[in-house]
């Protein structure tokens, strides 16, 4: 069973620093991280985002998906 982490920001002026802090404080061990390029998420529906699609293809029964920011 894997811990899958999805991170994204809406613009290239933002960072994933707060998401990193939240995930670190949650104590997630050995995460498999899927992180969108900055700005990708503001232009595409979540199901069309490359890294989110990759996460969905990678995930197996029993895996846990961690997302610290709501998908928009």
PDB file of N, CA, C and O in Angstrom:
ATOM      1  N   UNK A   1       0.842  -1.175   0.000  1.00  0.00           N
ATOM      2  CA  UNK A   1       0.000   0.000   0.000  1.00  0.00           C
ATOM      3  C   UNK A   1       0.883   1.232   0.000  1.00  0.00           C
ATOM      4  O   UNK A   1       1.819   1.343   0.791  1.00  0.00           O
ATOM      5  N   UNK A   2       0.572   2.163  -0.903  1.00  0.00           N
ATOM      6  CA  UNK A   2       1.388   3.355  -1.060  1.00  0.00           C
ATOM      7  C   UNK A   2       0.640   4.597  -0.584  1.00  0.00           C
ATOM      8  O   UNK A   2      -0.590   4.653  -0.597  1.00  0.00           O
ATOM      9  N   UNK A   3       1.420   5.584  -0.166  1.00  0.00           N
ATOM     10  CA  UNK A   3       0.899   6.913   0.132  1.00  0.00           C
ATOM     11  C   UNK A   3       1.147   7.782  -1.090  1.00  0.00           C
ATOM     12  O   UNK A   3       2.293   8.093  -1.412  1.00  0.00           O
ATOM     13  N   UNK A   4       0.078   8.173  -1.768  1.00  0.00           N
ATOM     14  CA  UNK A   4       0.180   8.980  -2.970  1.00  0.00           C
ATOM     15  C   UNK A   4      -0.164  10.424  -2.627  1.00  0.00           C
ATOM     16  O   UNK A   4      -1.197  10.692  -2.013  1.00  0.00           O
ATOM     17  N   UNK A   5       0.689  11.341  -3.020  1.00  0.00           N
ATOM     18  CA  UNK A   5       0.517  12.759  -2.704  1.00  0.00           C
ATOM     19  C   UNK A   5       0.364  13.536  -4.002  1.00  0.00           C
ATOM     20  O   UNK A   5       1.170  13.400  -4.922  1.00  0.00           O
ATOM     21  N   UNK A   6      -0.687  14.355  -4.063  1.00  0.00           N
ATOM     22  CA  UNK A   6      -0.910  15.211  -5.222  1.00  0.00           C
ATOM     23  C   UNK A   6      -0.759  16.660  -4.786  1.00  0.00           C
ATOM     24  O   UNK A   6      -1.395  17.105  -3.831  1.00  0.00           O
ATOM     25  N   UNK A   7       0.104  17.400  -5.508  1.00  0.00           N
ATOM     26  CA  UNK A   7       0.321  18.815  -5.209  1.00  0.00           C
ATOM     27  C   UNK A   7       0.139  19.629  -6.484  1.00  0.00           C
ATOM     28  O   UNK A   7       0.503  19.205  -7.581  1.00  0.00           O
ATOM     29  N   UNK A   8      -0.443  20.824  -6.297  1.00  0.00           N
ATOM     30  CA  UNK A   8      -0.647  21.716  -7.436  1.00  0.00           C
ATOM     31  C   UNK A   8      -0.803  23.141  -6.945  1.00  0.00           C
ATOM     32  O   UNK A   8      -1.233  23.380  -5.816  1.00  0.00           O
ATOM     33  N   UNK A   9      -0.451  24.077  -7.799  1.00  0.00           N
ATOM     34  CA  UNK A   9      -0.708  25.490  -7.558  1.00  0.00           C
ATOM     35  C   UNK A   9      -1.346  26.054  -8.827  1.00  0.00           C
ATOM     36  O   UNK A   9      -1.162  25.517  -9.919  1.00  0.00           O
ATOM     37  N   UNK A  10      -2.090  27.133  -8.668  1.00  0.00           N
ATOM     38  CA  UNK A  10      -2.824  27.688  -9.804  1.00  0.00           C
ATOM     39  C   UNK A  10      -1.968  28.573 -10.700  1.00  0.00           C
ATOM     40  O   UNK A  10      -2.226  28.669 -11.899  1.00  0.00           O
ATOM     41  N   UNK A  11      -0.946  29.226 -10.130  1.00  0.00           N
ATOM     42  CA  UNK A  11      -0.116  30.130 -10.930  1.00  0.00           C
ATOM     43  C   UNK A  11       1.359  29.885 -10.643  1.00  0.00           C
ATOM     44  O   UNK A  11       1.711  29.258  -9.645  1.00  0.00           O
ATOM     45  N   UNK A  12       2.212  30.381 -11.520  1.00  0.00           N
ATOM     46  CA  UNK A  12       3.648  30.226 -11.307  1.00  0.00           C
ATOM     47  C   UNK A  12       4.175  31.182 -10.242  1.00  0.00           C
ATOM     48  O   UNK A  12       5.365  31.155  -9.930  1.00  0.00           O
ATOM     49  N   UNK A  13       3.316  32.022  -9.683  1.00  0.00           N
ATOM     50  CA  UNK A  13       3.705  32.917  -8.585  1.00  0.00           C
ATOM     51  C   UNK A  13       3.457  32.280  -7.224  1.00  0.00           C
ATOM     52  O   UNK A  13       3.808  32.852  -6.192  1.00  0.00           O
ATOM     53  N   UNK A  14       2.862  31.113  -7.222  1.00  0.00           N
ATOM     54  CA  UNK A  14       2.573  30.398  -5.983  1.00  0.00           C
ATOM     55  C   UNK A  14       3.575  29.262  -5.810  1.00  0.00           C
ATOM     56  O   UNK A  14       4.277  28.881  -6.747  1.00  0.00           O
ATOM     57  N   UNK A  15       3.622  28.732  -4.590  1.00  0.00           N
ATOM     58  CA  UNK A  15       4.497  27.582  -4.337  1.00  0.00           C
ATOM     59  C   UNK A  15       3.722  26.519  -3.573  1.00  0.00           C
ATOM     60  O   UNK A  15       2.625  26.758  -3.070  1.00  0.00           O
ATOM     61  N   UNK A  16       4.316  25.357  -3.502  1.00  0.00           N
ATOM     62  CA  UNK A  16       3.693  24.250  -2.767  1.00  0.00           C
ATOM     63  C   UNK A  16       4.200  24.189  -1.324  1.00  0.00           C
ATOM     64  O   UNK A  16       4.014  23.174  -0.652  1.00  0.00           O
ATOM     65  N   UNK A  17       4.832  25.250  -0.843  1.00  0.00           N
ATOM     66  CA  UNK A  17       5.421  25.254   0.506  1.00  0.00           C
ATOM     67  C   UNK A  17       4.398  24.912   1.588  1.00  0.00           C
ATOM     68  O   UNK A  17       4.681  24.093   2.462  1.00  0.00           O
ATOM     69  N   UNK A  18       3.229  25.518   1.543  1.00  0.00           N
ATOM     70  CA  UNK A  18       2.211  25.239   2.566  1.00  0.00           C
ATOM     71  C   UNK A  18       1.723  23.805   2.458  1.00  0.00           C
ATOM     72  O   UNK A  18       1.498  23.151   3.477  1.00  0.00           O
ATOM     73  N   UNK A  19       1.555  23.308   1.244  1.00  0.00           N
ATOM     74  CA  UNK A  19       1.145  21.919   1.061  1.00  0.00           C
ATOM     75  C   UNK A  19       2.210  20.979   1.624  1.00  0.00           C
ATOM     76  O   UNK A  19       1.894  19.984   2.277  1.00  0.00           O
ATOM     77  N   UNK A  20       3.474  21.307   1.365  1.00  0.00           N
ATOM     78  CA  UNK A  20       4.575  20.497   1.908  1.00  0.00           C
ATOM     79  C   UNK A  20       4.521  20.455   3.428  1.00  0.00           C
ATOM     80  O   UNK A  20       4.712  19.396   4.026  1.00  0.00           O
ATOM     81  N   UNK A  21       4.262  21.601   4.061  1.00  0.00           N
ATOM     82  CA  UNK A  21       4.178  21.672   5.516  1.00  0.00           C
ATOM     83  C   UNK A  21       3.030  20.816   6.044  1.00  0.00           C
ATOM     84  O   UNK A  21       3.206  20.051   6.992  1.00  0.00           O
ATOM     85  N   UNK A  22       1.866  20.944   5.434  1.00  0.00           N
ATOM     86  CA  UNK A  22       0.696  20.160   5.864  1.00  0.00           C
ATOM     87  C   UNK A  22       0.987  18.667   5.747  1.00  0.00           C
ATOM     88  O   UNK A  22       0.696  17.896   6.661  1.00  0.00           O
ATOM     89  N   UNK A  23       1.555  18.273   4.628  1.00  0.00           N
ATOM     90  CA  UNK A  23       1.842  16.854   4.418  1.00  0.00           C
ATOM     91  C   UNK A  23       2.935  16.356   5.369  1.00  0.00           C
ATOM     92  O   UNK A  23       2.872  15.224   5.848  1.00  0.00           O
ATOM     93  N   UNK A  24       3.926  17.193   5.641  1.00  0.00           N
ATOM     94  CA  UNK A  24       4.980  16.821   6.591  1.00  0.00           C
ATOM     95  C   UNK A  24       4.390  16.651   7.992  1.00  0.00           C
ATOM     96  O   UNK A  24       4.695  15.685   8.691  1.00  0.00           O
ATOM     97  N   UNK A  25       3.544  17.601   8.391  1.00  0.00           N
ATOM     98  CA  UNK A  25       2.922  17.528   9.720  1.00  0.00           C
ATOM     99  C   UNK A  25       2.011  16.316   9.854  1.00  0.00           C
ATOM    100  O   UNK A  25       1.792  15.822  10.960  1.00  0.00           O
ATOM    101  N   UNK A  26       1.481  15.838   8.743  1.00  0.00           N
ATOM    102  CA  UNK A  26       0.628  14.649   8.774  1.00  0.00           C
ATOM    103  C   UNK A  26       1.448  13.380   8.976  1.00  0.00           C
ATOM    104  O   UNK A  26       0.891  12.322   9.268  1.00  0.00           O
ATOM    105  N   UNK A  27       2.771  13.479   8.822  1.00  0.00           N
ATOM    106  CA  UNK A  27       3.636  12.328   9.055  1.00  0.00           C
ATOM    107  C   UNK A  27       3.552  11.250   7.995  1.00  0.00           C
ATOM    108  O   UNK A  27       3.708  10.067   8.298  1.00  0.00           O
ATOM    109  N   UNK A  28       3.312  11.639   6.771  1.00  0.00           N
ATOM    110  CA  UNK A  28       3.195  10.672   5.686  1.00  0.00           C
ATOM    111  C   UNK A  28       4.576  10.107   5.368  1.00  0.00           C
ATOM    112  O   UNK A  28       5.508  10.854   5.071  1.00  0.00           O
ATOM    113  N   UNK A  29       4.697   8.793   5.432  1.00  0.00           N
ATOM    114  CA  UNK A  29       5.979   8.135   5.204  1.00  0.00           C
ATOM    115  C   UNK A  29       6.106   7.660   3.765  1.00  0.00           C
ATOM    116  O   UNK A  29       5.150   7.143   3.187  1.00  0.00           O
ATOM    117  N   UNK A  30       7.284   7.837   3.192  1.00  0.00           N
ATOM    118  CA  UNK A  30       7.622   7.365   1.847  1.00  0.00           C
ATOM    119  C   UNK A  30       6.549   7.690   0.807  1.00  0.00           C
ATOM    120  O   UNK A  30       6.039   6.788   0.141  1.00  0.00           O
ATOM    121  N   UNK A  31       6.207   8.965   0.664  1.00  0.00           N
ATOM    122  CA  UNK A  31       5.160   9.294  -0.306  1.00  0.00           C
ATOM    123  C   UNK A  31       5.634   9.160  -1.751  1.00  0.00           C
ATOM    124  O   UNK A  31       6.807   9.364  -2.063  1.00  0.00           O
ATOM    125  N   UNK A  32       4.699   8.816  -2.612  1.00  0.00           N
ATOM    126  CA  UNK A  32       4.916   8.885  -4.051  1.00  0.00           C
ATOM    127  C   UNK A  32       4.242  10.190  -4.459  1.00  0.00           C
ATOM    128  O   UNK A  32       3.023  10.318  -4.343  1.00  0.00           O
ATOM    129  N   UNK A  33       5.024  11.161  -4.936  1.00  0.00           N
ATOM    130  CA  UNK A  33       4.522  12.512  -5.165  1.00  0.00           C
ATOM    131  C   UNK A  33       4.222  12.750  -6.645  1.00  0.00           C
ATOM    132  O   UNK A  33       5.015  12.411  -7.524  1.00  0.00           O
ATOM    133  N   UNK A  34       3.067  13.334  -6.887  1.00  0.00           N
ATOM    134  CA  UNK A  34       2.638  13.758  -8.214  1.00  0.00           C
ATOM    135  C   UNK A  34       2.407  15.261  -8.119  1.00  0.00           C
ATOM    136  O   UNK A  34       1.497  15.708  -7.420  1.00  0.00           O
ATOM    137  N   UNK A  35       3.229  16.044  -8.820  1.00  0.00           N
ATOM    138  CA  UNK A  35       3.152  17.507  -8.706  1.00  0.00           C
ATOM    139  C   UNK A  35       3.033  18.137 -10.089  1.00  0.00           C
ATOM    140  O   UNK A  35       3.863  17.917 -10.970  1.00  0.00           O
ATOM    141  N   UNK A  36       1.974  18.927 -10.251  1.00  0.00           N
ATOM    142  CA  UNK A  36       1.752  19.600 -11.527  1.00  0.00           C
ATOM    143  C   UNK A  36       2.754  20.741 -11.714  1.00  0.00           C
ATOM    144  O   UNK A  36       3.243  21.317 -10.742  1.00  0.00           O
ATOM    145  N   UNK A  37       3.047  21.052 -12.961  1.00  0.00           N
ATOM    146  CA  UNK A  37       3.818  22.248 -13.267  1.00  0.00           C
ATOM    147  C   UNK A  37       2.988  23.455 -12.851  1.00  0.00           C
ATOM    148  O   UNK A  37       1.766  23.439 -13.004  1.00  0.00           O
ATOM    149  N   UNK A  38       3.625  24.509 -12.324  1.00  0.00           N
ATOM    150  CA  UNK A  38       2.868  25.699 -11.919  1.00  0.00           C
ATOM    151  C   UNK A  38       2.010  26.235 -13.063  1.00  0.00           C
ATOM    152  O   UNK A  38       2.449  26.307 -14.210  1.00  0.00           O
ATOM    153  N   UNK A  39       0.804  26.600 -12.731  1.00  0.00           N
ATOM    154  CA  UNK A  39      -0.108  27.165 -13.715  1.00  0.00           C
ATOM    155  C   UNK A  39      -0.958  26.152 -14.452  1.00  0.00           C
ATOM    156  O   UNK A  39      -1.961  26.523 -15.062  1.00  0.00           O
ATOM    157  N   UNK A  40      -0.591  24.899 -14.412  1.00  0.00           N
ATOM    158  CA  UNK A  40      -1.369  23.877 -15.118  1.00  0.00           C
ATOM    159  C   UNK A  40      -2.782  23.778 -14.569  1.00  0.00           C
ATOM    160  O   UNK A  40      -3.745  23.679 -15.330  1.00  0.00           O
ATOM    161  N   UNK A  41      -2.905  23.804 -13.265  1.00  0.00           N
ATOM    162  CA  UNK A  41      -4.201  23.535 -12.654  1.00  0.00           C
ATOM    163  C   UNK A  41      -5.228  24.624 -12.899  1.00  0.00           C
ATOM    164  O   UNK A  41      -6.427  24.350 -12.843  1.00  0.00           O
ATOM    165  N   UNK A  42      -4.800  25.848 -13.168  1.00  0.00           N
ATOM    166  CA  UNK A  42      -5.789  26.899 -13.396  1.00  0.00           C
ATOM    167  C   UNK A  42      -6.415  26.800 -14.783  1.00  0.00           C
ATOM    168  O   UNK A  42      -7.467  27.391 -15.028  1.00  0.00           O
ATOM    169  N   UNK A  43      -5.790  26.068 -15.683  1.00  0.00           N
ATOM    170  CA  UNK A  43      -6.273  25.993 -17.057  1.00  0.00           C
ATOM    171  C   UNK A  43      -7.047  24.718 -17.367  1.00  0.00           C
ATOM    172  O   UNK A  43      -7.809  24.679 -18.333  1.00  0.00           O
ATOM    173  N   UNK A  44      -6.865  23.689 -16.570  1.00  0.00           N
ATOM    174  CA  UNK A  44      -7.420  22.384 -16.919  1.00  0.00           C
ATOM    175  C   UNK A  44      -8.305  21.811 -15.822  1.00  0.00           C
ATOM    176  O   UNK A  44      -8.039  21.993 -14.634  1.00  0.00           O
ATOM    177  N   UNK A  45      -9.348  21.123 -16.230  1.00  0.00           N
ATOM    178  CA  UNK A  45     -10.163  20.348 -15.300  1.00  0.00           C
ATOM    179  C   UNK A  45      -9.253  19.305 -14.660  1.00  0.00           C
ATOM    180  O   UNK A  45      -8.349  18.802 -15.328  1.00  0.00           O
ATOM    181  N   UNK A  46      -9.459  18.960 -13.382  1.00  0.00           N
ATOM    182  CA  UNK A  46      -8.572  17.988 -12.728  1.00  0.00           C
ATOM    183  C   UNK A  46      -8.338  16.701 -13.518  1.00  0.00           C
ATOM    184  O   UNK A  46      -7.225  16.175 -13.519  1.00  0.00           O
ATOM    185  N   UNK A  47      -9.361  16.191 -14.182  1.00  0.00           N
ATOM    186  CA  UNK A  47      -9.182  14.934 -14.927  1.00  0.00           C
ATOM    187  C   UNK A  47      -8.347  15.097 -16.192  1.00  0.00           C
ATOM    188  O   UNK A  47      -7.978  14.107 -16.822  1.00  0.00           O
ATOM    189  N   UNK A  48      -8.051  16.321 -16.562  1.00  0.00           N
ATOM    190  CA  UNK A  48      -7.211  16.581 -17.734  1.00  0.00           C
ATOM    191  C   UNK A  48      -5.784  16.982 -17.358  1.00  0.00           C
ATOM    192  O   UNK A  48      -4.952  17.200 -18.239  1.00  0.00           O
ATOM    193  N   UNK A  49      -5.499  17.079 -16.078  1.00  0.00           N
ATOM    194  CA  UNK A  49      -4.161  17.457 -15.624  1.00  0.00           C
ATOM    195  C   UNK A  49      -3.236  16.253 -15.707  1.00  0.00           C
ATOM    196  O   UNK A  49      -3.589  15.175 -15.229  1.00  0.00           O
ATOM    197  N   UNK A  50      -2.054  16.414 -16.306  1.00  0.00           N
ATOM    198  CA  UNK A  50      -1.162  15.268 -16.533  1.00  0.00           C
ATOM    199  C   UNK A  50      -0.783  14.496 -15.266  1.00  0.00           C
ATOM    200  O   UNK A  50      -0.841  13.267 -15.259  1.00  0.00           O
ATOM    201  N   UNK A  51      -0.402  15.188 -14.212  1.00  0.00           N
ATOM    202  CA  UNK A  51       0.036  14.480 -13.003  1.00  0.00           C
ATOM    203  C   UNK A  51      -1.128  13.855 -12.243  1.00  0.00           C
ATOM    204  O   UNK A  51      -0.971  12.798 -11.632  1.00  0.00           O
ATOM    205  N   UNK A  52      -2.287  14.493 -12.272  1.00  0.00           N
ATOM    206  CA  UNK A  52      -3.455  13.891 -11.624  1.00  0.00           C
ATOM    207  C   UNK A  52      -3.864  12.628 -12.360  1.00  0.00           C
ATOM    208  O   UNK A  52      -4.224  11.631 -11.734  1.00  0.00           O
ATOM    209  N   UNK A  53      -3.811  12.665 -13.684  1.00  0.00           N
ATOM    210  CA  UNK A  53      -4.104  11.458 -14.480  1.00  0.00           C
ATOM    211  C   UNK A  53      -3.088  10.363 -14.169  1.00  0.00           C
ATOM    212  O   UNK A  53      -3.446   9.191 -14.049  1.00  0.00           O
ATOM    213  N   UNK A  54      -1.825  10.751 -14.038  1.00  0.00           N
ATOM    214  CA  UNK A  54      -0.778   9.782 -13.707  1.00  0.00           C
ATOM    215  C   UNK A  54      -1.044   9.146 -12.342  1.00  0.00           C
ATOM    216  O   UNK A  54      -0.878   7.938 -12.173  1.00  0.00           O
ATOM    217  N   UNK A  55      -1.458   9.962 -11.372  1.00  0.00           N
ATOM    218  CA  UNK A  55      -1.801   9.438 -10.047  1.00  0.00           C
ATOM    219  C   UNK A  55      -2.933   8.425 -10.166  1.00  0.00           C
ATOM    220  O   UNK A  55      -2.867   7.348  -9.573  1.00  0.00           O
ATOM    221  N   UNK A  56      -3.969   8.762 -10.927  1.00  0.00           N
ATOM    222  CA  UNK A  56      -5.097   7.845 -11.084  1.00  0.00           C
ATOM    223  C   UNK A  56      -4.671   6.534 -11.740  1.00  0.00           C
ATOM    224  O   UNK A  56      -5.159   5.468 -11.367  1.00  0.00           O
ATOM    225  N   UNK A  57      -3.775   6.606 -12.703  1.00  0.00           N
ATOM    226  CA  UNK A  57      -3.280   5.396 -13.366  1.00  0.00           C
ATOM    227  C   UNK A  57      -2.381   4.574 -12.448  1.00  0.00           C
ATOM    228  O   UNK A  57      -2.352   3.348 -12.552  1.00  0.00           O
ATOM    229  N   UNK A  58      -1.655   5.226 -11.559  1.00  0.00           N
ATOM    230  CA  UNK A  58      -0.712   4.574 -10.652  1.00  0.00           C
ATOM    231  C   UNK A  58      -1.424   3.903  -9.477  1.00  0.00           C
ATOM    232  O   UNK A  58      -1.005   2.841  -9.016  1.00  0.00           O
ATOM    233  N   UNK A  59      -2.502   4.528  -8.996  1.00  0.00           N
ATOM    234  CA  UNK A  59      -3.174   4.088  -7.772  1.00  0.00           C
ATOM    235  C   UNK A  59      -3.705   2.659  -7.881  1.00  0.00           C
ATOM    236  O   UNK A  59      -4.213   2.234  -8.919  1.00  0.00           O
ATOM    237  N   UNK A  60      -3.565   1.941  -6.777  1.00  0.00           N
ATOM    238  CA  UNK A  60      -4.047   0.565  -6.661  1.00  0.00           C
ATOM    239  C   UNK A  60      -4.927   0.440  -5.412  1.00  0.00           C
ATOM    240  O   UNK A  60      -4.808   1.252  -4.494  1.00  0.00           O
ATOM    241  N   UNK A  61      -5.802  -0.559  -5.367  1.00  0.00           N
ATOM    242  CA  UNK A  61      -6.607  -0.754  -4.157  1.00  0.00           C
ATOM    243  C   UNK A  61      -5.709  -0.829  -2.927  1.00  0.00           C
ATOM    244  O   UNK A  61      -4.690  -1.519  -2.922  1.00  0.00           O
ATOM    245  N   UNK A  62      -6.106  -0.109  -1.894  1.00  0.00           N
ATOM    246  CA  UNK A  62      -5.344  -0.082  -0.654  1.00  0.00           C
ATOM    247  C   UNK A  62      -4.427   1.126  -0.536  1.00  0.00           C
ATOM    248  O   UNK A  62      -3.977   1.447   0.564  1.00  0.00           O
ATOM    249  N   UNK A  63      -4.137   1.809  -1.651  1.00  0.00           N
ATOM    250  CA  UNK A  63      -3.335   3.024  -1.599  1.00  0.00           C
ATOM    251  C   UNK A  63      -4.140   4.140  -0.937  1.00  0.00           C
ATOM    252  O   UNK A  63      -5.371   4.121  -0.944  1.00  0.00           O
ATOM    253  N   UNK A  64      -3.430   5.108  -0.367  1.00  0.00           N
ATOM    254  CA  UNK A  64      -4.060   6.279   0.222  1.00  0.00           C
ATOM    255  C   UNK A  64      -3.634   7.498  -0.571  1.00  0.00           C
ATOM    256  O   UNK A  64      -2.442   7.716  -0.786  1.00  0.00           O
ATOM    257  N   UNK A  65      -4.597   8.293  -1.006  1.00  0.00           N
ATOM    258  CA  UNK A  65      -4.319   9.519  -1.739  1.00  0.00           C
ATOM    259  C   UNK A  65      -4.436  10.696  -0.777  1.00  0.00           C
ATOM    260  O   UNK A  65      -5.438  10.847  -0.079  1.00  0.00           O
ATOM    261  N   UNK A  66      -3.390  11.530  -0.751  1.00  0.00           N
ATOM    262  CA  UNK A  66      -3.346  12.713   0.114  1.00  0.00           C
ATOM    263  C   UNK A  66      -3.347  13.952  -0.779  1.00  0.00           C
ATOM    264  O   UNK A  66      -2.481  14.111  -1.640  1.00  0.00           O
ATOM    265  N   UNK A  67      -4.329  14.829  -0.562  1.00  0.00           N
ATOM    266  CA  UNK A  67      -4.427  16.091  -1.283  1.00  0.00           C
ATOM    267  C   UNK A  67      -4.706  17.165  -0.250  1.00  0.00           C
ATOM    268  O   UNK A  67      -5.743  17.134   0.414  1.00  0.00           O
ATOM    269  N   UNK A  68      -3.789  18.118  -0.105  1.00  0.00           N
ATOM    270  CA  UNK A  68      -3.976  19.125   0.947  1.00  0.00           C
ATOM    271  C   UNK A  68      -4.745  20.351   0.475  1.00  0.00           C
ATOM    272  O   UNK A  68      -5.209  21.143   1.295  1.00  0.00           O
ATOM    273  N   UNK A  69      -4.885  20.517  -0.839  1.00  0.00           N
ATOM    274  CA  UNK A  69      -5.634  21.654  -1.390  1.00  0.00           C
ATOM    275  C   UNK A  69      -6.791  21.117  -2.216  1.00  0.00           C
ATOM    276  O   UNK A  69      -6.627  20.126  -2.928  1.00  0.00           O
ATOM    277  N   UNK A  70      -7.959  21.749  -2.138  1.00  0.00           N
ATOM    278  CA  UNK A  70      -9.087  21.268  -2.932  1.00  0.00           C
ATOM    279  C   UNK A  70      -8.815  21.409  -4.426  1.00  0.00           C
ATOM    280  O   UNK A  70      -8.170  22.364  -4.858  1.00  0.00           O
ATOM    281  N   UNK A  71      -9.299  20.475  -5.194  1.00  0.00           N
ATOM    282  CA  UNK A  71      -9.163  20.530  -6.646  1.00  0.00           C
ATOM    283  C   UNK A  71     -10.225  21.468  -7.202  1.00  0.00           C
ATOM    284  O   UNK A  71     -11.398  21.387  -6.838  1.00  0.00           O
ATOM    285  N   UNK A  72      -9.798  22.349  -8.082  1.00  0.00           N
ATOM    286  CA  UNK A  72     -10.755  23.295  -8.686  1.00  0.00           C
ATOM    287  C   UNK A  72     -10.715  23.155 -10.167  1.00  0.00           C
ATOM    288  O   UNK A  72     -11.441  23.856 -10.873  1.00  0.00           O
TER     289      UNK A  72
END
